Amino acid sequence: MFTNNEYEDMHLVLGECRNNAAAAATKVYCNRYALGRHLNSNVLRRLARRNGKRSANRHRGRPRTTRTPQMEEVVVNLVY
């Protein structure tokens, strides 16, 4: 299990390496954080895969109904 700070560092390295979790990201992480735990590329691959799933599913679900131009107009008319 990694700490939140370690996950944050992994996210930064993945971003720099454009989600290439292979040897490039692992080498960058291990060189930058030499005193910390060394990773294998599977940890970064899982993190990159998990991030990809979250961003792909971000716009799914119930449509926005409370903050639409029509509702904003109703609220403005109620206030003024």
TIGU-770352 format. One record per atom (N, C-alpha, C, O): residue number from 1; residue in three letters; atom name; x, y, z. Coordinates in steps of 0.1 Angstrom, whole numbers, padded with zeros to 4 digits. Atoms other than C-alpha are relative to their C-alpha. Last residue first. Layout:
% TIGU-770352
atom n NUM	res ALA	atom CA	px X	py Y	pz Z .
...
END
This chain:
% TIGU-770352
atom n 80	res TYR	atom N	px 0003	py -0014	pz 0003 .
atom n 80	res TYR	atom CA	px -0354	py 0401	pz -0088 .
atom n 80	res TYR	atom C	px -0014	py 0003	pz -0002 .
atom n 80	res TYR	atom O	px -0018	py 0014	pz -0005 .
atom n 79	res VAL	atom N	px -0008	py -0009	pz -0009 .
atom n 79	res VAL	atom CA	px -0345	py 0369	pz -0069 .
atom n 79	res VAL	atom C	px -0004	py 0014	pz -0003 .
atom n 79	res VAL	atom O	px -0005	py 0022	pz 0006 .
atom n 78	res LEU	atom N	px 0005	py 0001	pz -0014 .
atom n 78	res LEU	atom CA	px -0373	py 0347	pz -0084 .
atom n 78	res LEU	atom C	px 0007	py 0010	pz 0009 .
atom n 78	res LEU	atom O	px 0001	py 0016	pz 0018 .
atom n 77	res ASN	atom N	px 0014	py -0006	pz -0001 .
atom n 77	res ASN	atom CA	px -0366	py 0359	pz -0119 .
atom n 77	res ASN	atom C	px -0005	py -0001	pz 0014 .
atom n 77	res ASN	atom O	px -0012	py 0009	pz 0018 .
atom n 76	res VAL	atom N	px -0001	py -0015	pz 0001 .
atom n 76	res VAL	atom CA	px -0329	py 0351	pz -0115 .
atom n 76	res VAL	atom C	px -0013	py 0007	pz 0001 .
atom n 76	res VAL	atom O	px -0014	py 0017	pz 0008 .
atom n 75	res VAL	atom N	px -0006	py -0005	pz -0012 .
atom n 75	res VAL	atom CA	px -0337	py 0316	pz -0102 .
atom n 75	res VAL	atom C	px 0001	py 0015	pz 0000 .
atom n 75	res VAL	atom O	px -0002	py 0022	pz 0009 .
atom n 74	res VAL	atom N	px 0010	py 0001	pz -0010 .
atom n 74	res VAL	atom CA	px -0360	py 0309	pz -0131 .
atom n 74	res VAL	atom C	px 0005	py 0006	pz 0013 .
atom n 74	res VAL	atom O	px -0002	py 0013	pz 0020 .
atom n 73	res GLU	atom N	px 0009	py -0010	pz 0003 .
atom n 73	res GLU	atom CA	px -0334	py 0321	pz -0156 .
atom n 73	res GLU	atom C	px -0011	py 0000	pz 0011 .
atom n 73	res GLU	atom O	px -0016	py 0011	pz 0015 .
atom n 72	res GLU	atom N	px -0006	py -0012	pz -0004 .
atom n 72	res GLU	atom CA	px -0308	py 0299	pz -0140 .
atom n 72	res GLU	atom C	px -0009	py 0012	pz -0002 .
atom n 72	res GLU	atom O	px -0010	py 0021	pz 0006 .
atom n 71	res MET	atom N	px 0001	py -0001	pz -0015 .
atom n 71	res MET	atom CA	px -0332	py 0270	pz -0143 .
atom n 71	res MET	atom C	px 0007	py 0012	pz 0005 .
atom n 71	res MET	atom O	px 0002	py 0018	pz 0015 .
atom n 70	res GLN	atom N	px 0014	py -0002	pz -0004 .
atom n 70	res GLN	atom CA	px -0336	py 0276	pz -0180 .
atom n 70	res GLN	atom C	px -0002	py 0001	pz 0015 .
atom n 70	res GLN	atom O	px -0009	py 0010	pz 0019 .
atom n 69	res PRO	atom N	px 0004	py -0014	pz 0002 .
atom n 69	res PRO	atom CA	px -0299	py 0281	pz -0186 .
atom n 69	res PRO	atom C	px -0015	py 0002	pz 0004 .
atom n 69	res PRO	atom O	px -0018	py 0013	pz 0009 .
atom n 68	res THR	atom N	px 0003	py -0002	pz 0014 .
atom n 68	res THR	atom CA	px -0293	py 0247	pz -0169 .
atom n 68	res THR	atom C	px -0003	py 0015	pz -0003 .
atom n 68	res THR	atom O	px -0007	py 0021	pz 0007 .
atom n 67	res ARG	atom N	px -0007	py -0012	pz 0004 .
atom n 67	res ARG	atom CA	px -0278	py 0241	pz -0135 .
atom n 67	res ARG	atom C	px -0001	py 0001	pz -0016 .
atom n 67	res ARG	atom O	px 0009	py -0001	pz -0023 .
atom n 66	res THR	atom N	px 0002	py -0011	pz -0009 .
atom n 66	res THR	atom CA	px -0303	py 0218	pz -0118 .
atom n 66	res THR	atom C	px 0008	py 0013	pz -0005 .
atom n 66	res THR	atom O	px 0004	py 0024	pz -0001 .
atom n 65	res THR	atom N	px 0014	py -0006	pz 0001 .
atom n 65	res THR	atom CA	px -0309	py 0193	pz -0145 .
atom n 65	res THR	atom C	px -0001	py 0012	pz 0008 .
atom n 65	res THR	atom O	px -0009	py 0021	pz 0006 .
atom n 64	res ARG	atom N	px 0001	py -0012	pz -0009 .
atom n 64	res ARG	atom CA	px -0274	py 0179	pz -0153 .
atom n 64	res ARG	atom C	px -0014	py 0006	pz -0002 .
atom n 64	res ARG	atom O	px -0018	py 0009	pz -0013 .
atom n 63	res PRO	atom N	px -0003	py -0013	pz 0006 .
atom n 63	res PRO	atom CA	px -0278	py 0145	pz -0170 .
atom n 63	res PRO	atom C	px -0002	py 0011	pz 0010 .
atom n 63	res PRO	atom O	px -0010	py 0010	pz 0020 .
atom n 62	res ARG	atom N	px 0011	py -0009	pz 0001 .
atom n 62	res ARG	atom CA	px -0277	py 0114	pz -0148 .
atom n 62	res ARG	atom C	px 0003	py 0013	pz -0007 .
atom n 62	res ARG	atom O	px 0014	py 0019	pz -0003 .
atom n 61	res GLY	atom N	px 0009	py -0001	pz -0012 .
atom n 61	res GLY	atom CA	px -0249	py 0090	pz -0154 .
atom n 61	res GLY	atom C	px -0011	py 0010	pz -0003 .
atom n 61	res GLY	atom O	px -0014	py 0013	pz -0015 .
atom n 60	res ARG	atom N	px 0011	py 0009	pz 0000 .
atom n 60	res ARG	atom CA	px -0219	py 0092	pz -0177 .
atom n 60	res ARG	atom C	px -0009	py 0002	pz 0012 .
atom n 60	res ARG	atom O	px -0005	py 0009	pz 0021 .
atom n 59	res HIS	atom N	px 0012	py -0007	pz 0005 .
atom n 59	res HIS	atom CA	px -0196	py 0122	pz -0183 .
atom n 59	res HIS	atom C	px -0012	py -0010	pz 0000 .
atom n 59	res HIS	atom O	px -0022	py -0006	pz -0006 .
atom n 58	res ARG	atom N	px 0003	py -0013	pz -0007 .
atom n 58	res ARG	atom CA	px -0167	py 0110	pz -0162 .
atom n 58	res ARG	atom C	px -0013	py 0006	pz -0004 .
atom n 58	res ARG	atom O	px -0020	py 0011	pz 0005 .
atom n 57	res ASN	atom N	px 0013	py 0001	pz -0006 .
atom n 57	res ASN	atom CA	px -0167	py 0074	pz -0174 .
atom n 57	res ASN	atom C	px -0005	py 0013	pz 0007 .
atom n 57	res ASN	atom O	px -0015	py 0013	pz 0013 .
atom n 56	res ALA	atom N	px 0010	py 0004	pz 0011 .
atom n 56	res ALA	atom CA	px -0138	py 0078	pz -0198 .
atom n 56	res ALA	atom C	px -0014	py 0000	pz 0006 .
atom n 56	res ALA	atom O	px -0023	py 0002	pz -0002 .
atom n 55	res SER	atom N	px 0002	py -0011	pz 0009 .
atom n 55	res SER	atom CA	px -0118	py 0099	pz -0173 .
atom n 55	res SER	atom C	px -0010	py -0004	pz -0010 .
atom n 55	res SER	atom O	px -0018	py 0004	pz -0015 .
atom n 54	res ARG	atom N	px 0007	py -0011	pz -0007 .
atom n 54	res ARG	atom CA	px -0122	py 0073	pz -0145 .
atom n 54	res ARG	atom C	px -0003	py 0011	pz -0010 .
atom n 54	res ARG	atom O	px -0014	py 0017	pz -0010 .
atom n 53	res LYS	atom N	px 0014	py 0004	pz -0002 .
atom n 53	res LYS	atom CA	px -0113	py 0044	pz -0167 .
atom n 53	res LYS	atom C	px -0008	py 0011	pz 0006 .
atom n 53	res LYS	atom O	px -0020	py 0013	pz 0003 .
atom n 52	res GLY	atom N	px 0007	py 0000	pz 0012 .
atom n 52	res GLY	atom CA	px -0082	py 0061	pz -0179 .
atom n 52	res GLY	atom C	px -0014	py -0004	pz 0001 .
atom n 52	res GLY	atom O	px -0023	py 0002	pz -0006 .
atom n 51	res ASN	atom N	px 0003	py -0014	pz 0004 .
atom n 51	res ASN	atom CA	px -0071	py 0068	pz -0144 .
atom n 51	res ASN	atom C	px -0007	py 0001	pz -0013 .
atom n 51	res ASN	atom O	px -0016	py 0009	pz -0014 .
atom n 50	res ARG	atom N	px 0011	py -0005	pz -0008 .
atom n 50	res ARG	atom CA	px -0075	py 0032	pz -0134 .
atom n 50	res ARG	atom C	px -0003	py 0014	pz -0003 .
atom n 50	res ARG	atom O	px -0015	py 0018	pz -0003 .
atom n 49	res ARG	atom N	px 0012	py 0007	pz 0005 .
atom n 49	res ARG	atom CA	px -0054	py 0020	pz -0164 .
atom n 49	res ARG	atom C	px -0012	py 0006	pz 0008 .
atom n 49	res ARG	atom O	px -0023	py 0008	pz 0003 .
atom n 48	res ALA	atom N	px 0004	py -0006	pz 0013 .
atom n 48	res ALA	atom CA	px -0027	py 0045	pz -0156 .
atom n 48	res ALA	atom C	px -0013	py -0005	pz -0005 .
atom n 48	res ALA	atom O	px -0021	py 0002	pz -0010 .
atom n 47	res LEU	atom N	px 0004	py -0014	pz -0003 .
atom n 47	res LEU	atom CA	px -0026	py 0034	pz -0119 .
atom n 47	res LEU	atom C	px -0004	py 0007	pz -0013 .
atom n 47	res LEU	atom O	px -0014	py 0014	pz -0013 .
atom n 46	res ARG	atom N	px 0013	py 0000	pz -0007 .
atom n 46	res ARG	atom CA	px -0025	py -0002	pz -0129 .
atom n 46	res ARG	atom C	px -0006	py 0014	pz 0002 .
atom n 46	res ARG	atom O	px -0018	py 0016	pz 0001 .
atom n 45	res ARG	atom N	px 0010	py 0004	pz 0010 .
atom n 45	res ARG	atom CA	px 0003	py 0004	pz -0154 .
atom n 45	res ARG	atom C	px -0014	py 0000	pz 0006 .
atom n 45	res ARG	atom O	px -0024	py 0004	pz 0000 .
atom n 44	res LEU	atom N	px 0003	py -0012	pz 0008 .
atom n 44	res LEU	atom CA	px 0022	py 0024	pz -0127 .
atom n 44	res LEU	atom C	px -0010	py -0004	pz -0011 .
atom n 44	res LEU	atom O	px -0018	py 0005	pz -0015 .
atom n 43	res VAL	atom N	px 0007	py -0010	pz -0008 .
atom n 43	res VAL	atom CA	px 0021	py -0005	pz -0103 .
atom n 43	res VAL	atom C	px -0005	py 0012	pz -0008 .
atom n 43	res VAL	atom O	px -0016	py 0017	pz -0007 .
atom n 42	res ASN	atom N	px 0014	py 0004	pz -0002 .
atom n 42	res ASN	atom CA	px 0029	py -0030	pz -0130 .
atom n 42	res ASN	atom C	px -0008	py 0010	pz 0009 .
atom n 42	res ASN	atom O	px -0020	py 0012	pz 0006 .
atom n 41	res SER	atom N	px 0008	py -0007	pz 0010 .
atom n 41	res SER	atom CA	px 0061	py -0010	pz -0140 .
atom n 41	res SER	atom C	px -0015	py -0004	pz 0002 .
atom n 41	res SER	atom O	px -0024	py 0003	pz -0003 .
atom n 40	res ASN	atom N	px -0001	py 0006	pz 0013 .
atom n 40	res ASN	atom CA	px 0079	py -0021	pz -0109 .
atom n 40	res ASN	atom C	px -0011	py 0006	pz -0009 .
atom n 40	res ASN	atom O	px -0019	py 0013	pz -0004 .
atom n 39	res LEU	atom N	px 0012	py 0006	pz 0006 .
atom n 39	res LEU	atom CA	px 0083	py 0004	pz -0082 .
atom n 39	res LEU	atom C	px 0004	py -0009	pz -0011 .
atom n 39	res LEU	atom O	px 0015	py -0008	pz -0017 .
atom n 38	res HIS	atom N	px -0001	py 0001	pz 0014 .
atom n 38	res HIS	atom CA	px 0112	py 0013	pz -0059 .
atom n 38	res HIS	atom C	px -0012	py -0008	pz -0005 .
atom n 38	res HIS	atom O	px -0017	py -0017	pz 0001 .
atom n 37	res ARG	atom N	px 0002	py 0013	pz 0005 .
atom n 37	res ARG	atom CA	px 0103	py 0025	pz -0025 .
atom n 37	res ARG	atom C	px 0002	py -0001	pz -0015 .
atom n 37	res ARG	atom O	px -0003	py 0008	pz -0022 .
atom n 36	res GLY	atom N	px 0013	py 0007	pz -0003 .
atom n 36	res GLY	atom CA	px 0117	py 0058	pz -0015 .
atom n 36	res GLY	atom C	px 0000	py -0014	pz -0005 .
atom n 36	res GLY	atom O	px 0010	py -0020	pz -0009 .
atom n 35	res LEU	atom N	px 0001	py 0004	pz -0014 .
atom n 35	res LEU	atom CA	px 0153	py 0070	pz -0013 .
atom n 35	res LEU	atom C	px -0013	py -0007	pz 0003 .
atom n 35	res LEU	atom O	px -0014	py -0014	pz 0013 .
atom n 34	res ALA	atom N	px -0010	py 0011	pz -0002 .
atom n 34	res ALA	atom CA	px 0158	py 0071	pz -0051 .
atom n 34	res ALA	atom C	px -0001	py -0005	pz 0014 .
atom n 34	res ALA	atom O	px 0001	py -0017	pz 0016 .
atom n 33	res TYR	atom N	px 0003	py 0003	pz -0014 .
atom n 33	res TYR	atom CA	px 0127	py 0093	pz -0057 .
atom n 33	res TYR	atom C	px 0008	py -0012	pz 0004 .
atom n 33	res TYR	atom O	px 0003	py -0023	pz 0008 .
atom n 32	res ARG	atom N	px 0004	py -0012	pz -0007 .
atom n 32	res ARG	atom CA	px 0137	py 0110	pz -0089 .
atom n 32	res ARG	atom C	px -0002	py -0002	pz 0015 .
atom n 32	res ARG	atom O	px 0002	py 0006	pz 0023 .
atom n 31	res ASN	atom N	px -0011	py -0009	pz -0001 .
atom n 31	res ASN	atom CA	px 0157	py 0081	pz -0103 .
atom n 31	res ASN	atom C	px -0003	py 0013	pz 0008 .
atom n 31	res ASN	atom O	px 0005	py 0018	pz 0015 .
atom n 30	res CYS	atom N	px -0010	py 0005	pz -0009 .
atom n 30	res CYS	atom CA	px 0131	py 0056	pz -0093 .
atom n 30	res CYS	atom C	px 0012	py 0009	pz 0000 .
atom n 30	res CYS	atom O	px 0019	py 0010	pz 0011 .
atom n 29	res TYR	atom N	px 0005	py 0000	pz -0014 .
atom n 29	res TYR	atom CA	px 0102	py 0076	pz -0107 .
atom n 29	res TYR	atom C	px 0012	py -0004	pz 0009 .
atom n 29	res TYR	atom O	px 0014	py 0002	pz 0019 .
atom n 28	res VAL	atom N	px 0001	py -0014	pz -0005 .
atom n 28	res VAL	atom CA	px 0120	py 0084	pz -0140 .
atom n 28	res VAL	atom C	px -0003	py 0000	pz 0015 .
atom n 28	res VAL	atom O	px 0003	py 0008	pz 0022 .
atom n 27	res LYS	atom N	px -0013	py -0005	pz -0002 .
atom n 27	res LYS	atom CA	px 0130	py 0047	pz -0144 .
atom n 27	res LYS	atom C	px 0000	py 0015	pz 0005 .
atom n 27	res LYS	atom O	px 0008	py 0018	pz 0014 .
atom n 26	res THR	atom N	px -0006	py 0007	pz -0012 .
atom n 26	res THR	atom CA	px 0095	py 0035	pz -0138 .
atom n 26	res THR	atom C	px 0014	py 0005	pz 0003 .
atom n 26	res THR	atom O	px 0018	py 0008	pz 0014 .
atom n 25	res ALA	atom N	px 0005	py -0006	pz -0012 .
atom n 25	res ALA	atom CA	px 0081	py 0061	pz -0162 .
atom n 25	res ALA	atom C	px 0006	py -0006	pz 0013 .
atom n 25	res ALA	atom O	px 0008	py 0001	pz 0023 .
atom n 24	res ALA	atom N	px -0003	py -0014	pz 0000 .
atom n 24	res ALA	atom CA	px 0104	py 0051	pz -0190 .
atom n 24	res ALA	atom C	px -0005	py 0006	pz 0013 .
atom n 24	res ALA	atom O	px 0003	py 0012	pz 0021 .
atom n 23	res ALA	atom N	px -0013	py -0002	pz -0006 .
atom n 23	res ALA	atom CA	px 0103	py 0013	pz -0183 .
atom n 23	res ALA	atom C	px 0003	py 0015	pz 0002 .
atom n 23	res ALA	atom O	px 0009	py 0019	pz 0011 .
atom n 22	res ALA	atom N	px -0011	py 0010	pz 0002 .
atom n 22	res ALA	atom CA	px 0066	py 0010	pz -0190 .
atom n 22	res ALA	atom C	px 0013	py 0005	pz 0006 .
atom n 22	res ALA	atom O	px 0012	py 0013	pz 0016 .
atom n 21	res ALA	atom N	px -0004	py 0006	pz -0013 .
atom n 21	res ALA	atom CA	px 0039	py 0032	pz -0176 .
atom n 21	res ALA	atom C	px 0011	py -0010	pz -0001 .
atom n 21	res ALA	atom O	px 0014	py -0017	pz 0009 .
atom n 20	res ASN	atom N	px -0008	py 0011	pz 0004 .
atom n 20	res ASN	atom CA	px 0036	py 0055	pz -0206 .
atom n 20	res ASN	atom C	px 0006	py -0007	pz 0012 .
atom n 20	res ASN	atom O	px 0016	py -0002	pz 0018 .
atom n 19	res ASN	atom N	px 0006	py 0013	pz -0004 .
atom n 19	res ASN	atom CA	px 0009	py 0077	pz -0193 .
atom n 19	res ASN	atom C	px 0007	py -0012	pz -0006 .
atom n 19	res ASN	atom O	px 0001	py -0023	pz -0007 .
atom n 18	res ARG	atom N	px 0012	py 0001	pz 0008 .
atom n 18	res ARG	atom CA	px 0024	py 0108	pz -0211 .
atom n 18	res ARG	atom C	px -0007	py -0014	pz 0002 .
atom n 18	res ARG	atom O	px -0010	py -0021	pz -0008 .
atom n 17	res CYS	atom N	px -0003	py 0011	pz 0010 .
atom n 17	res CYS	atom CA	px 0058	py 0103	pz -0194 .
atom n 17	res CYS	atom C	px -0012	py -0003	pz -0009 .
atom n 17	res CYS	atom O	px -0012	py -0013	pz -0016 .
atom n 16	res GLU	atom N	px -0012	py -0004	pz 0007 .
atom n 16	res GLU	atom CA	px 0054	py 0137	pz -0176 .
atom n 16	res GLU	atom C	px 0003	py -0010	pz -0011 .
atom n 16	res GLU	atom O	px 0008	py -0007	pz -0022 .
atom n 15	res GLY	atom N	px 0004	py -0012	pz 0008 .
atom n 15	res GLY	atom CA	px 0018	py 0128	pz -0166 .
atom n 15	res GLY	atom C	px 0012	py 0004	pz -0009 .
atom n 15	res GLY	atom O	px 0011	py 0007	pz -0020 .
atom n 14	res LEU	atom N	px 0008	py 0005	pz 0012 .
atom n 14	res LEU	atom CA	px 0029	py 0094	pz -0154 .
atom n 14	res LEU	atom C	px -0004	py 0011	pz -0009 .
atom n 14	res LEU	atom O	px -0004	py 0009	pz -0021 .
atom n 13	res VAL	atom N	px -0009	py 0007	pz 0009 .
atom n 13	res VAL	atom CA	px 0056	py 0110	pz -0133 .
atom n 13	res VAL	atom C	px -0007	py -0005	pz -0012 .
atom n 13	res VAL	atom O	px -0003	py -0004	pz -0023 .
atom n 12	res LEU	atom N	px -0008	py -0010	pz 0006 .
atom n 12	res LEU	atom CA	px 0031	py 0134	pz -0117 .
atom n 12	res LEU	atom C	px 0010	py -0006	pz -0011 .
atom n 12	res LEU	atom O	px 0011	py -0001	pz -0022 .
atom n 11	res HIS	atom N	px 0009	py -0007	pz 0010 .
atom n 11	res HIS	atom CA	px 0006	py 0107	pz -0110 .
atom n 11	res HIS	atom C	px 0009	py 0010	pz -0008 .
atom n 11	res HIS	atom O	px 0007	py 0011	pz -0020 .
atom n 10	res MET	atom N	px 0001	py 0009	pz 0012 .
atom n 10	res MET	atom CA	px 0034	py 0086	pz -0094 .
atom n 10	res MET	atom C	px -0009	py 0006	pz -0011 .
atom n 10	res MET	atom O	px -0006	py 0005	pz -0022 .
atom n 9	res ASP	atom N	px -0012	py 0000	pz 0008 .
atom n 9	res ASP	atom CA	px 0043	py 0115	pz -0072 .
atom n 9	res ASP	atom C	px -0001	py -0009	pz -0012 .
atom n 9	res ASP	atom O	px 0004	py -0006	pz -0022 .
atom n 8	res GLU	atom N	px -0001	py -0013	pz 0007 .
atom n 8	res GLU	atom CA	px 0007	py 0119	pz -0061 .
atom n 8	res GLU	atom C	px 0013	py 0001	pz -0008 .
atom n 8	res GLU	atom O	px 0012	py 0006	pz -0020 .
atom n 7	res TYR	atom N	px 0009	py 0000	pz 0012 .
atom n 7	res TYR	atom CA	px 0005	py 0082	pz -0054 .
atom n 7	res TYR	atom C	px 0000	py 0013	pz -0008 .
atom n 7	res TYR	atom O	px 0000	py 0013	pz -0020 .
atom n 6	res GLU	atom N	px -0007	py 0008	pz 0010 .
atom n 6	res GLU	atom CA	px 0036	py 0085	pz -0032 .
atom n 6	res GLU	atom C	px -0009	py -0001	pz -0012 .
atom n 6	res GLU	atom O	px -0004	py -0001	pz -0023 .
atom n 5	res ASN	atom N	px -0011	py -0008	pz 0006 .
atom n 5	res ASN	atom CA	px 0020	py 0115	pz -0013 .
atom n 5	res ASN	atom C	px 0008	py -0009	pz -0011 .
atom n 5	res ASN	atom O	px 0011	py -0003	pz -0022 .
atom n 4	res ASN	atom N	px 0006	py -0009	pz 0010 .
atom n 4	res ASN	atom CA	px -0012	py 0095	pz -0008 .
atom n 4	res ASN	atom C	px 0011	py 0009	pz -0007 .
atom n 4	res ASN	atom O	px 0010	py 0012	pz -0019 .
atom n 3	res THR	atom N	px 0006	py -0011	pz -0006 .
atom n 3	res THR	atom CA	px 0008	py 0067	pz 0008 .
atom n 3	res THR	atom C	px -0006	py 0009	pz -0011 .
atom n 3	res THR	atom O	px -0003	py 0008	pz -0023 .
atom n 2	res PHE	atom N	px -0008	py -0012	pz 0001 .
atom n 2	res PHE	atom CA	px 0013	py 0034	pz -0009 .
atom n 2	res PHE	atom C	px -0007	py 0011	pz 0007 .
atom n 2	res PHE	atom O	px -0019	py 0011	pz 0008 .
atom n 1	res MET	atom N	px 0008	py -0012	pz 0000 .
atom n 1	res MET	atom CA	px 0000	py 0000	pz 0000 .
atom n 1	res MET	atom C	px 0009	py 0012	pz 0000 .
atom n 1	res MET	atom O	px 0019	py 0013	pz 0007 .
END
